[in-house]
Amino acid sequence: MVRYSLSRDPGTGTDYHAHSKRVINKDGSFNVKKAGLGPNTRNAYQSLVKMSWARFFLVSFIFLFIVNGVFALLYTWVGIEKLGEVEEKGWFNEFMYAYYFSFQTFTTVGYGIYHPIGHLANVISTIESIIGWMCFALVTGILYGRFSKPSARLMYSEKALVAPYGNGRNSLQFRVANMRNSMLMEMEATVLLSFVDKSRQNWKREFTPLLLERDHILFFPLTWTIVHPIDENSPFYNKAKEDIETMDAELLIRIKGYDDTFAQTVHSRFSYRCDEMVWGAQYHPAFDIDSNGDIHLFFDRIHHYDKLDTSTAFSDSSN
C-alpha cells in the first residue's frame, strides 16, 4: 500500500520530511514512479525504445500472436472451407489451420496450400495484408530507433574513494571508463552533492556543486578518475565519515560527451550514496603497457582499490 503526503519531499527538492532510498538509481534512472496518468498510447514509442531487449521482443511476439489470433478467429467464423480442404476436423484443428494461414498472409509468405475462397474471405485477407505491412513497418522503425538511439555506456567504479591528494590533503574520487569501442571526445563531468542540512530547526535538503580538479577532458580512450579536492571550499571540509552518514549525502553525477559513432552528444547519470564511499583507499591501475608499447585496459580492475593507513576524516590536516 502506498501512502501519500503533500508535505513529503522524496529527495529531489529542498523540503525534507522523510528518508528516501536515493535520487538516482544505479541504472541512471531517477527514483520516481509516475502514477495517475492512465493509459496513453502517445508514450508507446518511447516505452518500446527504452525498455530492455528481452521485454521488447516479448511484447512484439505477444502483439503479433494476438493480432494473428484475431484474424484466425475471423477465418474460422467465415468457415474453414473458405481456405481450402482441411484433413483434420474439429474446432481446434480448424482454428490452428486458420492461424497458420493468417501468419502466411500477415507475412506475405503465401505457400499456396491454402488460399481464400469467396468475397468475404478475400476481404479479410486483404485487410490482414495491409495491417501486416503496417505492423512490420512499425516494428522495423522501432528496431531502427533502438539501434540508432544515442546512448553512453560507461562503467563506474563500484565505490567512490576518499584518497590522499597531496600536501596533506584528501580528495573524493570515482572512476569511469567507456565500455563501447566508439571514441568519446570533449567529455564534461558535473557532480552535485545532495545532503540534508540538520543545523536548522526545519531540516533542508541542499544541492551543492562540487569543484573538480578537472571537469572536462578532450579525449577518453582510457579511464577517467574524477577528483574533488577537499579544501576549505568543499562542503566535506572537516567532516568525518559519521558526519557524512548523518547528512544522508548522495553524489549526483552527470557526464556528457561527443560520440563519433552516433555523431551526437551522449549523456550518462550515476550516483553514490554515503555507504558507497570508502575512506582511506586508493585505486589500482586499470591498464598495463606491454613490451611492444601497446596499452591494455582491463575493465575488471576498475573497481579494485587498496586500503591505506590514513585518516578516516575529511580534513585538510596532515595524515
C-alpha positions in Angstrom: 0.0 0.0 0.0 1.4 3.4 -1.0 0.9 6.3 1.4 0.8 9.8 0.1 1.6 13.0 1.9 1.7 16.5 0.4 4.4 17.6 2.8 6.9 15.0 1.9 9.8 15.5 -0.4 11.4 12.3 -1.8 14.8 13.9 -2.3 14.6 15.9 -5.4 13.5 19.2 -3.7 14.6 21.2 -0.8 12.0 20.4 1.8 13.0 17.3 3.9 10.4 15.4 5.8 11.1 11.7 5.0 14.0 9.5 4.1 14.1 8.1 0.5 16.3 5.4 -1.0 18.3 7.5 -3.4 17.7 10.2 -6.0 19.4 8.4 -9.0 19.2 4.6 -9.3 22.2 2.5 -10.4 20.9 2.3 -14.0 20.9 6.1 -14.3 17.1 6.5 -13.9 15.5 8.7 -11.2 13.9 7.2 -8.2 10.4 8.4 -9.3 7.5 6.2 -10.3 4.8 8.1 -12.2 1.2 7.3 -11.4 -2.3 8.6 -12.1 -1.8 9.3 -15.8 -3.9 6.5 -17.1 -3.2 4.6 -20.3 -1.7 6.8 -23.0 -0.7 5.5 -26.4 1.4 8.6 -27.1 4.2 7.3 -24.9 4.2 3.8 -26.5 7.1 4.6 -28.9 9.3 5.9 -26.1 8.4 2.9 -23.9 9.3 0.5 -26.7 12.6 2.2 -27.4 13.7 2.4 -23.8 12.6 -1.0 -22.5 15.1 -3.9 -22.3 15.7 -6.0 -25.4 14.1 -9.1 -23.7 11.0 -7.2 -22.8 10.8 -5.6 -26.3 10.9 -9.0 -28.1 8.4 -10.4 -25.6 5.9 -7.5 -26.2 6.5 -7.8 -30.0 5.8 -11.5 -30.2 2.8 -11.3 -27.9 1.4 -8.5 -30.1 1.9 -10.5 -33.3 0.4 -13.6 -31.9 -2.7 -11.8 -30.7 -3.2 -10.0 -34.0 -3.0 -13.2 -35.9 -5.2 -15.0 -33.4 -7.9 -12.4 -34.0 -7.7 -13.0 -37.8 -7.7 -16.7 -37.3 -11.0 -16.4 -35.4 -12.4 -14.4 -38.3 -11.4 -17.1 -40.8 -12.9 -19.8 -38.5 -16.1 -17.8 -38.3 -16.3 -17.4 -42.0 -15.7 -21.1 -42.4 -12.5 -23.1 -42.7 -13.8 -24.5 -46.0 -13.2 -21.0 -47.5 -9.5 -21.5 -47.2 -9.3 -25.0 -48.8 -9.7 -28.6 -47.7 -8.7 -29.4 -44.1 -7.8 -33.0 -43.4 -8.3 -32.9 -39.6 -11.7 -31.9 -38.3 -12.7 -30.3 -35.0 -12.8 -26.7 -33.9 -9.3 -26.6 -32.5 -7.7 -28.1 -35.7 -9.7 -25.8 -37.9 -8.6 -22.8 -35.8 -4.9 -23.8 -36.0 -5.1 -24.2 -39.8 -6.7 -20.7 -39.9 -3.9 -19.5 -37.6 -1.2 -20.8 -39.9 -2.9 -19.2 -42.9 -3.2 -16.0 -41.0 0.6 -15.9 -40.4 1.2 -16.7 -44.1 -1.0 -13.8 -45.2 0.3 -11.5 -42.5 4.0 -12.1 -43.5 3.1 -12.2 -47.3 4.7 -15.7 -47.4 1.8 -17.4 -49.2 2.8 -21.1 -49.5 -0.2 -21.7 -51.8 -1.6 -24.7 -50.0 -4.4 -22.6 -48.6 -6.0 -19.6 -50.2 -9.1 -17.5 -49.6 -12.2 -18.5 -51.5 -15.1 -16.1 -51.8 -15.5 -12.4 -51.3 -15.7 -12.3 -47.5 -12.5 -14.4 -47.0 -10.7 -12.4 -49.6 -11.7 -9.1 -47.9 -10.4 -10.3 -44.6 -7.1 -11.5 -46.1 -6.8 -8.2 -47.9 -7.3 -6.2 -44.6 -4.8 -8.5 -42.9 -2.2 -8.0 -45.6 -2.5 -4.2 -45.2 -2.2 -4.4 -41.4 0.7 -6.8 -41.8 2.6 -4.2 -43.9 1.9 -1.5 -41.3 2.9 -3.7 -38.4 6.2 -4.7 -39.9 6.9 -1.1 -40.8 6.3 -0.1 -37.2 8.4 -2.9 -35.8 11.2 -2.1 -38.2 11.1 1.6 -37.3 11.2 0.8 -33.6 14.1 -1.6 -34.1 16.0 1.1 -36.0 15.2 3.6 -33.3 16.6 1.2 -30.7 19.8 0.6 -32.6 20.3 4.2 -33.6 19.4 5.8 -30.3 22.4 7.8 -29.0 23.5 6.5 -25.6 26.6 6.3 -23.4 27.6 3.0 -21.9 30.0 4.0 -19.1 31.3 1.8 -16.4 31.5 3.5 -13.0 33.7 2.2 -10.1 31.6 0.4 -7.5 32.9 2.6 -4.8 33.9 6.3 -4.5 37.1 6.7 -2.5 38.5 9.3 -0.1 42.1 9.2 -1.2 45.2 11.3 -0.4 45.6 14.3 -2.7 49.0 15.6 -1.8 50.2 18.3 0.7 48.4 16.5 3.5 45.0 16.9 1.8 42.3 14.4 0.9 40.1 14.1 -2.1 36.9 12.4 -3.2 37.4 10.2 -6.2 35.5 7.9 -8.5 36.5 6.3 -11.8 34.7 5.8 -15.1 35.5 4.1 -18.4 33.9 3.8 -21.8 32.6 0.2 -22.4 32.0 0.8 -26.1 34.5 0.7 -28.9 33.4 4.1 -30.1 35.6 7.2 -29.3 34.2 9.7 -26.8 35.5 13.2 -27.0 35.0 16.6 -25.3 33.9 14.9 -22.1 32.4 17.0 -19.3 31.6 16.0 -15.8 29.2 17.7 -13.3 28.9 16.5 -9.7 26.3 17.7 -7.2 26.3 16.9 -3.5 22.8 16.3 -2.2 22.7 16.4 1.6 20.3 17.3 4.5 21.2 20.4 6.5 20.2 19.4 10.0 21.7 22.6 11.6 18.4 24.4 11.1 15.2 24.0 13.0 13.5 22.8 9.8 15.8 20.4 8.0 16.5 21.4 4.4 17.9 19.4 1.6 20.8 21.2 -0.1 22.3 20.7 -3.6 25.9 21.9 -3.8 28.1 21.7 -6.9 31.4 20.1 -6.2 34.5 21.8 -7.7 36.5 19.2 -9.6 40.2 19.0 -10.3 39.4 18.6 -14.0 35.8 18.8 -15.1 36.5 18.2 -18.8 38.9 16.2 -21.0 39.4 16.3 -24.7 39.7 12.5 -25.4 38.5 9.5 -23.4 40.5 6.4 -24.5 41.3 5.0 -21.0 39.8 5.5 -17.6 38.9 8.9 -16.1 39.4 9.4 -12.4 37.2 12.3 -11.4 38.6 14.1 -8.4 37.1 16.6 -6.0 39.8 18.2 -3.8 38.7 18.6 -0.2 39.7 22.1 0.9 38.2 25.0 2.7 35.7 25.5 -0.1 34.5 21.9 0.0 31.2 21.0 1.8 33.2 17.9 3.1 35.8 20.0 4.8 36.5 18.8 8.4 33.7 16.3 8.1 34.2 12.8 9.5 32.6 9.7 8.0 29.9 9.7 10.6 29.0 13.3 9.7 28.5 12.4 6.1 26.3 9.5 7.0 24.2 11.7 9.3 23.9 14.2 6.4 22.2 11.5 4.2 24.7 12.5 1.5 24.5 11.4 -2.2 26.7 12.3 -5.1 24.7 13.1 -8.2 26.8 12.7 -11.3 26.2 13.6 -14.9 28.7 13.0 -17.6 28.3 14.0 -21.3 30.5 13.8 -24.3 30.5 13.6 -28.1 30.3 10.1 -29.6 31.9 9.9 -33.0 29.8 6.8 -34.0 26.4 8.4 -33.3 27.8 11.9 -34.2 25.8 13.2 -31.3 26.2 14.2 -27.7 25.5 11.4 -25.2 24.8 11.6 -21.5 25.2 9.3 -18.5 23.9 9.6 -14.9 25.0 7.8 -11.8 25.1 8.4 -8.0 27.0 7.3 -4.9 25.3 7.1 -1.5 27.4 7.7 1.6 27.5 3.9 2.3 29.2 3.5 -1.1 32.2 5.6 -0.2 35.4 4.1 1.2 37.6 6.2 3.4 41.4 5.9 3.1 41.8 4.0 -0.1 43.5 4.3 -3.5 42.6 2.7 -6.9 44.7 0.1 -8.6 46.0 0.9 -12.0 43.5 -0.3 -14.6 45.8 -0.6 -17.6 49.2 -2.1 -18.4 51.8 -1.4 -21.2 53.2 -4.5 -22.9 56.7 -4.9 -24.3 55.6 -3.5 -27.7 54.3 -0.3 -26.1 50.6 -1.2 -26.6 48.3 -0.2 -23.8 45.8 -2.7 -22.4 42.8 -1.5 -20.4 41.3 -4.1 -18.0 37.7 -3.4 -17.1 37.7 -5.9 -14.3 40.3 -3.8 -12.5 38.3 -0.6 -12.5 36.7 -1.4 -9.1 39.8 -2.6 -7.4 41.4 -0.5 -4.6 43.8 -0.8 -1.7 43.0 0.4 1.8 45.6 2.9 3.1 46.7 3.7 6.6 45.4 7.3 6.5 43.0 9.5 8.4 39.3 8.5 8.2 38.1 12.1 8.2 37.5 14.7 5.5 40.1 17.2 6.6 42.8 19.5 5.5 45.3 18.5 8.1 48.3 16.2 7.6 47.6 12.5 7.9 
